[in-house]
């Protein structure tokens, strides 16, 4: 079993929910399904191991300062696959 990441809620109003996620090496979010469209902005280089519901895994590098968006419905487990602390900010669109 992996250690959980730390989720710190920064904003939660009628338009957005903003959460900062910090992962020690090897830490994970745990399985979750996104109920809203969202945008991720990397604070550090993020060496992610993504586990998908079909059992497949993907290694992804999200460089510090870059962002990506995904639609509601994404289901996965996110793991810090690097040897340094990994941090990103997630903005969920309500």
C-alpha atoms as a printed R data frame, in Angstrom:
   type eleno elety resid chain resno       x      y       z
1  ATOM     1    CA   UNK     A     1   0.000  0.000   0.000
2  ATOM     2    CA   UNK     A     2   1.273  3.440  -0.947
3  ATOM     3    CA   UNK     A     3   1.196  6.552   1.223
4  ATOM     4    CA   UNK     A     4  -1.527  9.061   0.329
5  ATOM     5    CA   UNK     A     5  -0.704 12.441  -1.166
6  ATOM     6    CA   UNK     A     6  -1.687 15.608   0.692
7  ATOM     7    CA   UNK     A     7  -4.640 17.578  -0.723
8  ATOM     8    CA   UNK     A     8  -5.024 21.176   0.453
9  ATOM     9    CA   UNK     A     9  -8.182 22.983  -0.607
10 ATOM    10    CA   UNK     A    10  -7.390 26.592  -1.572
11 ATOM    11    CA   UNK     A    11 -10.729 27.817  -2.982
12 ATOM    12    CA   UNK     A    12 -14.222 26.350  -3.072
13 ATOM    13    CA   UNK     A    13 -16.969 28.683  -4.276
14 ATOM    14    CA   UNK     A    14 -19.926 28.529  -6.654
15 ATOM    15    CA   UNK     A    15 -17.667 28.559  -9.754
16 ATOM    16    CA   UNK     A    16 -14.482 26.572  -8.992
17 ATOM    17    CA   UNK     A    17 -12.766 24.273  -6.532
18 ATOM    18    CA   UNK     A    18  -8.978 24.730  -6.369
19 ATOM    19    CA   UNK     A    19  -6.859 22.094  -4.637
20 ATOM    20    CA   UNK     A    20  -3.084 21.760  -4.284
21 ATOM    21    CA   UNK     A    21  -1.763 18.199  -4.304
22 ATOM    22    CA   UNK     A    22   1.661 17.370  -2.824
23 ATOM    23    CA   UNK     A    23   3.156 13.894  -3.202
24 ATOM    24    CA   UNK     A    24   6.198 12.389  -1.533
25 ATOM    25    CA   UNK     A    25   8.007  9.958  -3.846
26 ATOM    26    CA   UNK     A    26   5.738  6.931  -4.300
27 ATOM    27    CA   UNK     A    27   2.632  8.628  -2.841
28 ATOM    28    CA   UNK     A    28  -0.737  8.335  -4.599
29 ATOM    29    CA   UNK     A    29  -4.119 10.017  -4.870
30 ATOM    30    CA   UNK     A    30  -5.980  6.735  -4.596
31 ATOM    31    CA   UNK     A    31  -8.622  5.708  -7.117
32 ATOM    32    CA   UNK     A    32 -11.031  8.499  -7.979
33 ATOM    33    CA   UNK     A    33 -13.421  9.634 -10.714
34 ATOM    34    CA   UNK     A    34 -13.545 13.309 -11.672
35 ATOM    35    CA   UNK     A    35 -17.095 14.654 -11.399
36 ATOM    36    CA   UNK     A    36 -16.187 17.981 -13.069
37 ATOM    37    CA   UNK     A    37 -14.035 19.220 -15.938
38 ATOM    38    CA   UNK     A    38 -10.631 20.201 -14.558
39 ATOM    39    CA   UNK     A    39  -7.305 21.876 -15.271
40 ATOM    40    CA   UNK     A    40  -3.986 20.790 -13.741
41 ATOM    41    CA   UNK     A    41  -1.014 23.169 -13.452
42 ATOM    42    CA   UNK     A    42   2.296 21.603 -12.439
43 ATOM    43    CA   UNK     A    43   4.159 23.405  -9.636
44 ATOM    44    CA   UNK     A    44   7.124 21.006  -9.883
45 ATOM    45    CA   UNK     A    45   8.142 18.589 -12.608
46 ATOM    46    CA   UNK     A    46   5.544 15.855 -12.193
47 ATOM    47    CA   UNK     A    47   6.733 12.335 -13.012
48 ATOM    48    CA   UNK     A    48   3.350 10.610 -12.889
49 ATOM    49    CA   UNK     A    49   2.456  6.961 -13.060
50 ATOM    50    CA   UNK     A    50  -1.215  6.792 -14.058
51 ATOM    51    CA   UNK     A    51  -3.213  3.640 -13.342
52 ATOM    52    CA   UNK     A    52  -6.352  3.251 -15.459
53 ATOM    53    CA   UNK     A    53  -9.485  1.187 -14.686
54 ATOM    54    CA   UNK     A    54  -8.656 -1.362 -17.409
55 ATOM    55    CA   UNK     A    55  -5.440 -2.268 -15.545
56 ATOM    56    CA   UNK     A    56  -3.119 -0.395 -17.880
57 ATOM    57    CA   UNK     A    57  -0.510  2.095 -16.658
58 ATOM    58    CA   UNK     A    58   1.134  5.090 -18.283
59 ATOM    59    CA   UNK     A    59   4.191  7.128 -17.323
60 ATOM    60    CA   UNK     A    60   3.771 10.849 -17.983
61 ATOM    61    CA   UNK     A    61   6.026 13.848 -17.387
62 ATOM    62    CA   UNK     A    62   4.220 17.145 -16.809
63 ATOM    63    CA   UNK     A    63   6.935 19.834 -16.670
64 ATOM    64    CA   UNK     A    64   6.782 22.527 -13.983
65 ATOM    65    CA   UNK     A    65   4.746 25.528 -15.101
66 ATOM    66    CA   UNK     A    66   2.744 23.667 -17.745
67 ATOM    67    CA   UNK     A    67  -0.964 22.863 -17.676
68 ATOM    68    CA   UNK     A    68  -3.475 20.474 -19.209
69 ATOM    69    CA   UNK     A    69  -7.247 19.991 -19.061
70 ATOM    70    CA   UNK     A    70  -9.457 16.934 -18.928
71 ATOM    71    CA   UNK     A    71 -13.195 16.378 -19.116
72 ATOM    72    CA   UNK     A    72 -15.490 15.127 -16.392
73 ATOM    73    CA   UNK     A    73 -15.510 11.351 -16.028
74 ATOM    74    CA   UNK     A    74 -11.777 10.597 -15.977
75 ATOM    75    CA   UNK     A    75 -11.094  7.757 -13.543
76 ATOM    76    CA   UNK     A    76  -7.578  6.901 -12.399
77 ATOM    77    CA   UNK     A    77  -4.992  6.658  -9.641
78 ATOM    78    CA   UNK     A    78  -2.099  9.147  -9.822
79 ATOM    79    CA   UNK     A    79   1.264  8.119  -8.320
80 ATOM    80    CA   UNK     A    80   4.482 10.130  -7.940
81 ATOM    81    CA   UNK     A    81   6.850  7.973  -9.983
82 ATOM    82    CA   UNK     A    82   9.837 10.278  -9.385
83 ATOM    83    CA   UNK     A    83  12.411 10.569  -6.624
84 ATOM    84    CA   UNK     A    84  11.507 14.153  -5.623
85 ATOM    85    CA   UNK     A    85   8.397 15.764  -4.142
86 ATOM    86    CA   UNK     A    86   5.742 16.335  -6.833
87 ATOM    87    CA   UNK     A    87   3.141 19.142  -6.627
88 ATOM    88    CA   UNK     A    88   0.337 20.400  -8.824
89 ATOM    89    CA   UNK     A    89  -2.734 22.611  -8.526
90 ATOM    90    CA   UNK     A    90  -6.073 21.315  -9.775
91 ATOM    91    CA   UNK     A    91  -8.893 23.690 -10.732
92 ATOM    92    CA   UNK     A    92 -12.268 21.981 -11.053
93 ATOM    93    CA   UNK     A    93 -14.885 23.876 -13.070
94 ATOM    94    CA   UNK     A    94 -18.355 23.813 -11.543
